[in-house]
């Protein structure tokens, strides 16, 4: 199930999906590109996270956000 997309340069996208594999549920965050037939194809660049890992990643991203300069 596709949750959302982030447009990158050109036709490349980061696509967030929820998938099941071997009876477990994962959140997959992966780079996709458009092939010659116009289909979005996943690359090896990405990560699949368990729900526990997702919570930790969200926490760490919040911490990283605090380290960025304030937007004006």
GUNU-697058 format. One line per 3 residues: number of its first residue (from 1); their letters; for each residue x, y, z of C-alpha. Coordinates in Angstrom, 1 decimal, m for minus. Layout:
BEGIN
NUM	a	X/Y/Z | ...
end
This chain:
BEGIN
1	xxx	0.0/0.0/0.0 | 1.5/3.3/m1.1 | 1.4/5.9/1.8
4	xxx	3.0/8.8/m0.1 | 5.7/10.1/m2.5 | 8.4/12.8/m2.4
7	xxx	9.4/14.1/m5.8 | 13.1/14.2/m6.4 | 15.1/15.6/m9.4
10	xxx	13.6/14.6/m12.8 | 11.3/11.6/m12.6 | 12.9/10.1/m9.5
13	xxx	10.8/9.7/m6.4 | 11.0/8.5/m2.8 | 8.0/6.3/m2.2
16	xxx	6.8/5.2/1.2 | 4.8/1.9/1.4 | 3.5/m0.5/4.0
19	xxx	4.3/m4.2/3.0 | 4.0/m7.6/4.5 | 6.9/m10.1/4.2
22	xxx	6.9/m13.5/5.8 | 4.0/m12.6/8.0 | 5.5/m9.4/9.3
25	xxx	4.6/m5.8/8.5 | 7.2/m3.3/7.3 | 7.4/0.3/6.3
28	xxx	9.5/0.6/3.1 | 11.1/3.9/2.1 | 12.8/3.5/m1.3
31	xxx	14.0/5.4/m4.3 | 12.1/4.8/m7.5 | 12.9/5.8/m11.1
34	xxx	10.9/5.9/m14.3 | 12.0/3.2/m16.8 | 11.8/3.5/m20.6
37	xxx	8.3/2.1/m20.5 | 7.2/4.9/m18.2 | 6.8/2.6/m15.1
40	xxx	8.1/3.5/m11.7 | 10.7/0.9/m10.7 | 12.3/0.5/m7.2
43	xxx	16.0/0.7/m6.8 | 18.2/m0.9/m4.1 | 18.5/2.4/m2.4
46	xxx	16.1/2.3/0.5 | 15.2/0.8/3.8 | 12.6/m1.5/5.2
49	xxx	11.7/m0.8/8.9 | 9.8/m2.7/11.5 | 7.3/m0.7/13.5
52	xxx	9.8/m0.5/16.4 | 12.5/0.7/14.1 | 10.1/3.2/12.5
55	xxx	9.4/4.8/15.9 | 13.1/5.1/16.6 | 13.8/6.7/13.2
58	xxx	11.0/9.2/13.7 | 12.6/10.1/17.1 | 16.0/10.5/15.5
61	xxx	14.7/12.6/12.6 | 13.1/14.9/15.2 | 16.5/15.2/16.9
64	xxx	18.1/15.9/13.6 | 15.5/18.6/12.8 | 16.4/20.4/16.0
67	xxx	20.1/20.6/14.8 | 19.1/22.4/11.6 | 19.1/26.2/11.4
70	xxx	15.8/27.9/12.0 | 13.9/28.8/8.8 | 13.0/32.5/8.5
end
